[in-house]
Amino acid sequence: MRSPDPSRRRFLTLTASAASLTALGLPAGAAVASPPARPTREPDFGPHVHVFDPSTPAAEIQSTLDRIFTAQEHNEMGFDRYAVLFKPGRYEVGARLGYYTTVAGLGAHPDDVEIHGAVRVVGQPDPNSPAGISALTNFWRSAENLAVSPTDWSNQWAVSQASPMRRVHIKGVLWLEPGNGGYSSGGYIADSRVDGITINGSQQQWLTRDSELGGDWTNGVWNQVFSGVVGAPAQGFPDPPYTTLPTSPVTREKPYLFVDGAGRWRVAVPRPRRDTAGTTWGAGGAPVPSLPLSDFYLARPTDSARRINTELARGRHLLLTPGVYHLDRALRVRLPNTVVLGLGMPSLVPTGGDAALRIEDVDGVRIAGVLVDAGPVESEVLVEVGGRHCHRSHATNPISLQDVFFRIGGPYAGRAVTSLVVNSRHTLIDNIWAWRGDHGRPGTIGWTVNTAATGVVVNGDDVTAYGLFVEHYQRWQTIWNGERGRTVFYQSELPYDPPSQAAWRSPTGNGWASYKVADHVRTHEAWGLGVYAYFNQGVDIRCDRAIEAPRRAGVRFHDAITVFLNGSGGIERTINEAGTPVVGSYGTSPVVSYP
């Protein structure tokens, strides 16, 4: 059995507590190497986390994977969450991922864990798709920090929103559609490498960031964005629909769990990078700081918000084990460099109308891998980053939100005015899906049931967003008030269910634009935006414009498109006065550059 290559374990370790880790993301001289230690006792992550090593019989691993998939295949609005973790080594298994399931490697390098088989997501039966199959609701699952050597002709990853692939090495072909042209509405890849071709197929939109493509990227429907991708296809929007940025302006990769060469459990906390292309772990990759898992409080769904807040106030980081956390008050992150990491897509649900999470305006906080559900009592906001009117610079050590997903309705008849408010400067938003549900359990969906005005509001200056998915809110989907904001990839469907035009009018005319840049903003730039219309109430509903922004030289848009999907009504213009109507039947309206 192949042993992991020790030369790849180039990790610089940091051992300070959250309160004193001001060096994270700052000059490397501030880091201190941890002394040799005996392997620690295996952590207790609870019953929904399965940890395997190469000595575990393959049949036992396969049986566990199959059992989880059977339980989660159709459990879209269910409450169970799972993580399957592989220690370094080679495994002969095939993992199929259902809802709320994460499969991840525990190596210092993705190639330390090789799955010889598959880590895949397949399509579901869909009578509304011409192919009889689709991936339109393949949400809430992830693959991270491992290599896959497909034993079939490809590794299929047929997903839509909230199903990221991060830090993965596909040693062959990657196939992103459900098959036969079945509908799919993805998706997100970051810090990954694909050796063979990538078959995009029917994917309506996709963001690939800071990755490496060894073969061609085939096909595309409306909006395919590549940011800092080595081997990316050339710029071609709208035909082919490729938006290609040679580098990403500022990034920081998501924290991840691993086991070091001495058997100690740690959490990697990558530094910020600027003007980047390619993976962090390829040739020449820099050392990655990390924290001992002993610095983390391993929370359980039975813990109260008060207990979790006490641990955060003591300076501990937070690892949320799988499950649903019902919170009678917001979790509060007050100390710089605090890491809040979800394992197996845990859900936070505020029960009394407070937020689920509030973050102070401090350096270096990392929030990653959580799902936030609106609760039964309306919340003004679900996640708030920084307080109002904060102006502190975080340019060298930003706050980051990665794989943070919001849901209004679905499992509960939840309500929230706004899902995410970002007040802190220089915040990094990296793969957000804010979703007011269009389907769910009986009684949880409806124009007056799962109410939500806006998905994302950005008040802070110098905020950068990659992979901003915001859908079905009842007013503006996204409002950008801060200066010098940047968005790389935006995907949005307008609400399906306005009951009448009178019920859906903004201060500027019919409907509410999806992406709203405030009138006072002097500088803003966005690349690769798609806004889609499907009004399904049998009423002629119009949206005057998909994107609304001040017309000035410093506010610029590249490669935007509107699409009529189905139903009635439609969108009159793409950006302000630019673009053509997509009304009454299928059509698209691309705008390559504005103004």
Secondary structure, 3 states (H helix, E strand, C coil): CCCCCHHHCCECCCCCCHHHCCCCCCCHHHCCCCCCCCCCCCCCCCCCEEEECCCCCHHHHHHHHHHHHHHHCCCCCCCCCEEEEECCEEECCEEECCCCEEEEECCCCHHHEEEEEEEEECCEECCCCCCCEECCCCCCEEEEEEEEEECCCCEEECCCCCCCEEEEEECCCEECCCCCCCCECCCEEECCEECCCEECCCECEEEEECCEECCCEECCCCEEEEECCECCCCCCCCCCCEEEECCEEEECCCCEEEECCCCCEEEECCCCEEEECCCCCCCCCCCECEEEHHHEEEECCCCCHHHHHHHHHCCCEEEECCCEEEECCCEEECCCCCEEEECCCCEEEECCCCCCEEECCCCCCEEEEEEEECCCCCEEEEEEECCCCCCCCCCCCCCEEEEEEEEECCCCCCCEEEEEEECCCCCEEEEEEEEECCCCCCCCCCCCCCCCCEEEEECCCCCEEEEEEEECCCCCCEEECCCCEEEEEEEEECCCCCCCCCCCEECCEEECCCEEECCCCCCEEEEEEEEEEEECCCCCCEECCCEECCCCCCEEEEEEEEEEEEEECEECCCECCECCCEECCCEEEEEEEEC
